[in-house]
């Protein structure tokens, strides 16, 4: 028994080994895991509090030579990643609302997430997807090692709206279990491993805004296809309808050139069809005109830029860049599309 304990303690902290690009927090003293956790206070700015408590009361009020808890975190763009390692079984209570989705992969041990009284367990072969927030509880086993990839929920919901070409009436809700051994879930696991690896590099995807944007888009799309959620049926139903290449080429051209002046003749030429055919296929497959689709794409781009909360950004300047010259009409269209004002999106994204 003593030998196993020593081996375990030697490994604690290995999650942070070689992660020079990460912010690393270690705790040797159980006092650091008390009511309003000192560990939580030392994490980068969050809108949530994490309360930690060892499950074994006999270990409370003790200090250890080796770390009993290690957490390494790094964020870039809409993604935040973490390595978490616990020497002893730990209960974690999360307080505060969350704008993130979490995907958990176990590398050692297991973890249970409890939401609304319903437990879901993650193991080496089964991952978890959930939205951490008020009322969420997490229980780790002894000697556990896990990785978490968080992504802003708005990124995934925007990707879903684009896939469905419709605004969501209900927020995304996930079935928590992910079978890493088959299907697109296995592909998602590979992508999560890729993200973790790249965030550990000083010159990787996390430091390249263009590559990070593409990685975020791919991750959001895989999450929607590899998990089961309350909109999965609508996604599956849409697969049976083959969208003509005219529409695909036209929409790709719109997305690529949405910040430049575009004429309908330009879109038709890029699609490889006449204006009459372009209008007909968009009416049939999108139930909208090409101009209405372009308008929606431009609104989506404005929302995406405001969601990044970059310093010096103003809603008016971003709107003008995408061709919205009338401020009142733009604000009204934006609120209809996203349910909030442009300034509210920017203010929330700019919050520390």
N, C-alpha and C positions, 0 to 999 in steps of 0.2 A: 504494500500500500504506500509506504514511504517512497519507494522507488518511482511509482507512477506519479506521485505528487511532484517530485523533483523534475521529472521529464516534462510534465505539464508546465511548470513554472519556467523552465528553460525556454519553452516555445512562446510564452506570452510576450507580446511585443513584436513578433515576427511579421505581423500584418503591416507594420510601419517600416520594416526594413527595406531600404532601397527606394523609399518614396520621398525623395528630397523635395519634390514639388508640392507635397501635401503639408497641411497644417496638422500636427500630431499632438494629441492629448493623451497623457498616461496618468493613471492613478494607482498609487501603492497603498493608500490609506482609505479604509471604508468610510471615513468621515467625509471624504470627497464625493461620496455617493449618497449623501443624506438628502433630506426633504427637498429643498430646492437646490438641485445638484450643483456643486462647484464645477464639475465637469461640463455641465450644460452652459455655465457662465463663461467658460473658457473657449467655447466653440465660436466660430465666426457668426456674425449677426444672423438671427433667425426670427421668425414670428411665433416660435413655439418654445416651450420649456420641456426639457427631458428630465424626469425624476427617476433615479436609479436606486435600487435596493437589493442587496443580496438576499436570496431566498433562505439561506441557512442562517438563522438568528445567532447561532454560536459563533459566527464569523464577524458579527457586528462589533464595532469599536476596536477592531484590530488593525495593526499596520503590518505590511509585508515588505520584505526586501525586494522582491521582484514585482513588477506591475500586475495588478489583478484585472486591469481594464485598459485597453488601448483603442483609440479611435483616430484614424487618419482621414482627413477630408480635403477635397479640392472642388472648386466650382468654376465654371466658365460658361458664359452665355446662359442658356436655359437648362443646363445640366449641372448637377452636383453629384459627386461620387464619394463613397466612403468605404474604408476597411474597418471592420469592428471585430475586436477580439476580447473574449471574457474568460477568465480563469475559473470563475465559479458561476453557477446558475444565478441569473440576475433578472429581476422584474423591472421593466421600463414603462413608465406612464407618460403619455404625451399630452400636453395641454396647449391649447391654442389652435386656431384654424390653420389649414394647410392649403397652399396653392400648388402642391407637388404630388406627383405619383411616385411611388417607390417600387422598385423591382429588386427583390432580395435573392441572392444566390448563396447557398451554404457551401463552404469549403471544408468544414469540420463541425461535427455536432449537429444540433438542430435548433429550430426556433419556432415559437408559436405566436401568432398575431391574433389578438382578440378585438373585434369590433362589434358593437351592439350585442355583446354577449355571445357572439359566435366565434369559436376558435378555428384557426387554420394553421396547419403545421408545414414548415419548410424543412426539407432534408437534402441530402446530397443529390438526389434524383428529382426532387420536386421543389420548384421555386415558388415565390409569392409575389403577387402584385396587389397593391392597396394604396389608399390615400391616407397617410398619417395625419392625425388631427385630434381634436378634443375627444376624449373618451377612448382613444386607441391604447391598447396595452400590448406589450411585447415581452415574452419570456424566453430567455436563452438558456441552453443547457450548460452544464459544466464543460469547460474546455471547448468553447465554440469559436469558430472563425467564419466570418461572413462578409460579403460585399453588398453594397447597396448602390444602385444607380437611380437617382431622382431626376425627374424631368418635369418641367412646368406643365400642369394639367392643361393650360390654355393651348399649348403647342399641339398636344394630342387631339384636343377637341377641335381645334382649327383644321387639323389634317382630316379628321372625320367629316367635318362639314364640307370640305373640299371634295372628298370621295363621294359623299352623298349628294353634293350640290344642293344642300338644304341646310337651314339653320336647325340646330339641336333644340328640341323642346324640353329635354331632360338632360341633366349632366351625366357624364359617363359614370357607370357603376360596374365594377369588375367582379367576376368570380375569382377568388384569390389564388387558386392552385394553378401551377404551370408544370406540365410534364416535360422536363428537359430532354427526355430520351427520344422524342419523335416529332414529326411534323415541323411546322414553322416555329414552334416553341424552341426546338433545338437550334434553329437559325437565330432566334432571338437571343438565346444563351450565348451563342458565338459572338453576336454583336455586342452584348453587354461585356463580355470578356475583352473584346477589342477596345471598347470605350475605357475600361479600367486600365488597360495597358497604355493607351495613348495619353491618358491623364497623368500617368506616372512618368512620362517623358517631358523634359524641359523644352523640346522643340516639336512636340507632337500636335495632334489635332486641336487640343485645348488652346494652343497659342496661335492658331491659324483661323481667323474668323470665317473665311470662305469654306474651308474644310469642316469647321465646326457646324456651320449652317447645314451643309449637306448631311453630315452625320446625324444631326438632330432630326432632320426630315426623315431619313431612313429609319432611325430608331422609333419615331412616332408611328410611321407606317407599319413597321413590324409589330409594334405593341398592339395596334388595332387588328391586325390579321392573325396574330399568334395567340391572343388571349380571348376569353369568352366574356362578353359584356352585354349590357342591355341594348346595344345597337347592332350586335353581330348579325341578327336576322336580316336587317336592312342591307348590310354590306353583302351578305351572301346572295340576297335577291338581286342585287345589282350586277353580280358577276355573270348572270345568264344573258345579259343584253350586250351584244358586241357594238361598241361605239365606233362609228366609221373613222377611218384614218383622216378624213377631212376635218372632223371635229378635233381630234387629237393634235393634229399639226397646227390648226388654228389656235387652240388654247395654249400650246407650247410657245407659239410666236407671241401671243398676248402676254404671257408671263415674262418672257425674255425682254420684251420691249415696252412694258407697261409704264415706264417712266419717260417715254419719248412720245412725240406726236404720232398717232397711228390712224390711218384711213382704212375704211372698210375694204377698199380695193387692195391695200397692202395685206390685210388678213386673208382675203380670198386668194391672192397670189401665193402667199406662204402655204395655204392649205392645198393649193393645186386645183381649184374649182372656180366656177363663176359666182358672182355675187348672189344670183338667184338660188343656186344650189346651196351655198353657204347658209343663207337665211333659212332654207327649207330644212336642212339637216339639224340646225340648232333648234329650230322650233320643234322638231320631232323628238330629238334626243335630249335636249336641255330645257325644253318648254320655255325658252327665252330667246331673245334676239342676240346676235353676236355682240352688239353694242352693250346690252345689259350684262352679258357675261364679262366683258372687258371692264365695265364699271365695278362689278363685284370683285374682280381680281385686283383692281387698283385699291379698292377699300381694304382688301385683305392685306396688301402690301403696306398700306399706311398703318394698319393695326399692328402688323409685325414689327415695324420700325419703332412705333411708340412703345411697344411691349419690351423693347430692349432698354428703354430708359436712359439713353446715352446723354451725357452732359451737353447742354446747349441746345438740345432738341426742343422745338415748339410744334404744337399740332398744326398751326397755320403753315409753317415752312414745309413740313412733310407733306401736307395736303396739296400745296401748290406744286411740289415736285412731281406729284402724280396727276396733275391736271385738274385739280379741284379748285377753281378760281372763286367760286361763290361760297363764302364761309358758312352762311346760314344753311344753305342747301346741303353742303357737305356734312355739317354737324348733324342735321336731321337724318340723312342717309346712314351715317355712321351709327347713330343711336338705334335706328331701326334694325341694322344688321347685327350689332353686337350687344345691344341692350344697355349701353353706357356711353357717356360722352368721351371724346378723344382725350380731353384733359384728365379725366379720371384714370384712363389706361396709363397715361404717362406718369401721373402722380404715384400710382401704385407701383409701377416698375422702377421708379426712381427712389423709392423708399429704401433705406439701408437694410 
